[in-house]
Amino acid sequence: MFKRRIRLLAVGVSVMGLGVLLAPGLAIAGEAEPVVPPTPASPAVLEAPVPIISPTSGPPGTVITVTVPGCKGLAVAALYTMDGDPLVVNDAEGDTVTLTVPESAPQGEIFVIAGCDVYSENDVNLTTFTVTAGAVVVQPHLTG
């Protein structure tokens, strides 16, 4: 479901960009037939590597180390709820990024999405992290 949202977003951005690129050419051409550029051949789509996370579960406040195998550029990672709502995003040079699970994270599985030099939805992949209940801290109660 989340990848579908990302794909729709990417298609929307591409279509908007195409309109921006074609509109000036149409204005210059006036009434003449617009020249349609040839469609470039689609490059082979390689699936991004699955991020490696450590730990794989923990309560809010847990620091997750996210490694994007083979990344030599800018690694980007994010936490999303299963509904596709963003929780936190971070980036770092190299193949490793850290994310801290926010207090607002729902208990249960959340997505860890990561990639290297991200330009499209094909540059990211995902895994899951399980948010557990936080530790109960008992405050001392002094009397007397």
PAKOL-479874 format. One record per residue (C-alpha): x, z, y; residue in one letter. Coordinates in Angstrom, 1 decimal, decimal comma, padded with zeros to 4 digits. Layout:
BEGIN
<atom px="X" pz="Z" py="Y" residuo="A"/>
...
This chain:
BEGIN
<atom px="000,0" pz="000,0" py="000,0" residuo="M"/>
<atom px="002,8" pz="000,9" py="002,5" residuo="F"/>
<atom px="004,8" pz="-002,3" py="001,7" residuo="K"/>
<atom px="001,6" pz="-004,3" py="002,4" residuo="R"/>
<atom px="001,3" pz="-002,6" py="005,9" residuo="R"/>
<atom px="005,0" pz="-003,4" py="006,6" residuo="I"/>
<atom px="004,5" pz="-007,0" py="005,5" residuo="R"/>
<atom px="001,4" pz="-007,4" py="007,7" residuo="L"/>
<atom px="003,3" pz="-006,0" py="010,6" residuo="L"/>
<atom px="006,2" pz="-008,3" py="010,0" residuo="A"/>
<atom px="003,9" pz="-011,3" py="009,7" residuo="V"/>
<atom px="002,2" pz="-010,3" py="013,0" residuo="G"/>
<atom px="005,5" pz="-010,0" py="014,8" residuo="V"/>
<atom px="006,6" pz="-013,4" py="013,4" residuo="S"/>
<atom px="003,4" pz="-015,1" py="014,5" residuo="V"/>
<atom px="003,6" pz="-013,6" py="018,0" residuo="M"/>
<atom px="007,3" pz="-014,7" py="018,2" residuo="G"/>
<atom px="006,3" pz="-018,2" py="017,2" residuo="L"/>
<atom px="003,7" pz="-018,4" py="019,9" residuo="G"/>
<atom px="006,3" pz="-017,3" py="022,5" residuo="V"/>
<atom px="008,7" pz="-019,9" py="021,3" residuo="L"/>
<atom px="006,2" pz="-022,8" py="021,2" residuo="L"/>
<atom px="004,3" pz="-022,0" py="024,4" residuo="A"/>
<atom px="007,0" pz="-023,0" py="026,9" residuo="P"/>
<atom px="007,6" pz="-026,3" py="025,0" residuo="G"/>
<atom px="003,9" pz="-027,2" py="025,1" residuo="L"/>
<atom px="003,8" pz="-026,5" py="028,9" residuo="A"/>
<atom px="006,7" pz="-028,8" py="029,5" residuo="I"/>
<atom px="005,3" pz="-031,6" py="027,3" residuo="A"/>
<atom px="002,0" pz="-031,6" py="029,2" residuo="G"/>
<atom px="-000,5" pz="-033,8" py="027,5" residuo="E"/>
<atom px="001,9" pz="-035,3" py="025,0" residuo="A"/>
<atom px="001,6" pz="-034,4" py="021,3" residuo="E"/>
<atom px="003,6" pz="-031,2" py="020,6" residuo="P"/>
<atom px="006,8" pz="-031,7" py="018,5" residuo="V"/>
<atom px="006,7" pz="-029,5" py="015,5" residuo="V"/>
<atom px="010,1" pz="-028,5" py="014,3" residuo="P"/>
<atom px="010,8" pz="-028,9" py="010,6" residuo="P"/>
<atom px="010,1" pz="-025,9" py="008,4" residuo="T"/>
<atom px="013,4" pz="-024,4" py="007,3" residuo="P"/>
<atom px="014,0" pz="-023,8" py="003,6" residuo="A"/>
<atom px="013,2" pz="-020,2" py="002,6" residuo="S"/>
<atom px="016,3" pz="-018,2" py="001,8" residuo="P"/>
<atom px="016,4" pz="-016,4" py="-001,5" residuo="A"/>
<atom px="014,9" pz="-012,9" py="-001,1" residuo="V"/>
<atom px="017,1" pz="-010,2" py="-002,5" residuo="L"/>
<atom px="015,5" pz="-006,8" py="-003,1" residuo="E"/>
<atom px="017,1" pz="-004,0" py="-001,2" residuo="A"/>
<atom px="018,8" pz="-001,3" py="-003,4" residuo="P"/>
<atom px="016,7" pz="001,7" py="-004,2" residuo="V"/>
<atom px="017,9" pz="004,7" py="-002,1" residuo="P"/>
<atom px="019,5" pz="007,6" py="-003,9" residuo="I"/>
<atom px="018,3" pz="011,0" py="-002,7" residuo="I"/>
<atom px="019,4" pz="014,6" py="-003,2" residuo="S"/>
<atom px="017,6" pz="016,8" py="-003,8" residuo="P"/>
<atom px="014,5" pz="015,2" py="-005,1" residuo="T"/>
<atom px="012,1" pz="018,1" py="-004,2" residuo="S"/>
<atom px="012,0" pz="021,1" py="-002,0" residuo="G"/>
<atom px="010,0" pz="023,0" py="000,7" residuo="P"/>
<atom px="009,7" pz="022,0" py="004,4" residuo="P"/>
<atom px="013,0" pz="022,5" py="006,0" residuo="G"/>
<atom px="014,9" pz="020,9" py="003,1" residuo="T"/>
<atom px="017,7" pz="018,6" py="004,2" residuo="V"/>
<atom px="017,6" pz="015,4" py="002,1" residuo="I"/>
<atom px="020,8" pz="013,3" py="001,7" residuo="T"/>
<atom px="019,8" pz="009,6" py="001,4" residuo="V"/>
<atom px="022,4" pz="007,1" py="000,2" residuo="T"/>
<atom px="021,9" pz="003,3" py="000,4" residuo="V"/>
<atom px="024,2" pz="001,9" py="-002,2" residuo="P"/>
<atom px="026,6" pz="-000,7" py="-000,9" residuo="G"/>
<atom px="025,7" pz="-000,2" py="002,8" residuo="C"/>
<atom px="028,6" pz="-000,9" py="005,1" residuo="K"/>
<atom px="026,6" pz="-001,2" py="008,3" residuo="G"/>
<atom px="023,8" pz="001,0" py="009,7" residuo="L"/>
<atom px="021,8" pz="002,9" py="007,1" residuo="A"/>
<atom px="018,3" pz="003,8" py="008,2" residuo="V"/>
<atom px="016,0" pz="006,2" py="006,4" residuo="A"/>
<atom px="012,5" pz="007,6" py="007,0" residuo="A"/>
<atom px="009,9" pz="009,9" py="005,4" residuo="L"/>
<atom px="006,3" pz="008,8" py="005,3" residuo="Y"/>
<atom px="003,2" pz="010,4" py="003,9" residuo="T"/>
<atom px="001,4" pz="008,6" py="001,0" residuo="M"/>
<atom px="-001,1" pz="007,5" py="003,7" residuo="D"/>
<atom px="001,7" pz="005,6" py="005,5" residuo="G"/>
<atom px="002,0" pz="008,1" py="008,4" residuo="D"/>
<atom px="005,6" pz="008,5" py="009,6" residuo="P"/>
<atom px="007,1" pz="012,0" py="009,5" residuo="L"/>
<atom px="010,8" pz="011,5" py="010,5" residuo="V"/>
<atom px="013,3" pz="008,6" py="010,9" residuo="V"/>
<atom px="017,1" pz="008,8" py="011,2" residuo="N"/>
<atom px="020,0" pz="006,4" py="011,0" residuo="D"/>
<atom px="023,8" pz="006,6" py="010,6" residuo="A"/>
<atom px="026,8" pz="004,4" py="010,2" residuo="E"/>
<atom px="027,8" pz="003,9" py="006,6" residuo="G"/>
<atom px="025,8" pz="004,4" py="003,5" residuo="D"/>
<atom px="024,5" pz="008,0" py="003,9" residuo="T"/>
<atom px="021,8" pz="009,4" py="006,2" residuo="V"/>
<atom px="020,2" pz="012,9" py="006,3" residuo="T"/>
<atom px="016,6" pz="013,7" py="006,8" residuo="L"/>
<atom px="015,0" pz="017,2" py="007,3" residuo="T"/>
<atom px="011,6" pz="017,6" py="005,8" residuo="V"/>
<atom px="009,4" pz="018,7" py="008,7" residuo="P"/>
<atom px="007,0" pz="021,6" py="008,6" residuo="E"/>
<atom px="004,1" pz="019,2" py="009,0" residuo="S"/>
<atom px="004,9" pz="017,4" py="005,7" residuo="A"/>
<atom px="002,1" pz="017,7" py="003,2" residuo="P"/>
<atom px="002,7" pz="019,4" py="-000,1" residuo="Q"/>
<atom px="003,2" pz="016,8" py="-002,9" residuo="G"/>
<atom px="004,9" pz="013,4" py="-003,0" residuo="E"/>
<atom px="006,0" pz="011,6" py="000,1" residuo="I"/>
<atom px="007,9" pz="008,3" py="000,5" residuo="F"/>
<atom px="011,6" pz="008,1" py="001,3" residuo="V"/>
<atom px="012,1" pz="004,6" py="002,7" residuo="I"/>
<atom px="015,7" pz="003,4" py="003,4" residuo="A"/>
<atom px="017,7" pz="000,3" py="003,9" residuo="G"/>
<atom px="020,9" pz="-001,1" py="005,4" residuo="C"/>
<atom px="021,0" pz="-003,2" py="008,6" residuo="D"/>
<atom px="017,2" pz="-003,4" py="008,5" residuo="V"/>
<atom px="015,7" pz="-006,6" py="010,0" residuo="Y"/>
<atom px="012,6" pz="-007,0" py="007,9" residuo="S"/>
<atom px="010,5" pz="-005,4" py="005,1" residuo="E"/>
<atom px="012,8" pz="-007,1" py="002,6" residuo="N"/>
<atom px="015,7" pz="-004,9" py="003,8" residuo="D"/>
<atom px="014,1" pz="-001,6" py="002,7" residuo="V"/>
<atom px="013,2" pz="000,0" py="-000,6" residuo="N"/>
<atom px="011,7" pz="003,4" py="-001,4" residuo="L"/>
<atom px="011,6" pz="006,3" py="-003,7" residuo="T"/>
<atom px="009,7" pz="009,6" py="-003,6" residuo="T"/>
<atom px="010,4" pz="013,2" py="-002,7" residuo="F"/>
<atom px="008,2" pz="016,1" py="-003,8" residuo="T"/>
<atom px="007,4" pz="018,7" py="-001,1" residuo="V"/>
<atom px="006,9" pz="022,1" py="-002,7" residuo="T"/>
<atom px="005,3" pz="025,2" py="-001,2" residuo="A"/>
<atom px="007,6" pz="027,0" py="001,2" residuo="G"/>
<atom px="009,0" pz="030,4" py="000,3" residuo="A"/>
<atom px="006,9" pz="033,3" py="001,4" residuo="V"/>
<atom px="008,9" pz="035,5" py="003,7" residuo="V"/>
<atom px="007,7" pz="039,1" py="003,7" residuo="V"/>
<atom px="008,3" pz="040,8" py="007,1" residuo="Q"/>
<atom px="009,1" pz="044,5" py="006,8" residuo="P"/>
<atom px="006,4" pz="046,8" py="008,2" residuo="H"/>
<atom px="007,7" pz="050,0" py="009,7" residuo="L"/>
<atom px="005,4" pz="052,9" py="010,2" residuo="T"/>
<atom px="005,8" pz="056,3" py="011,7" residuo="G"/>
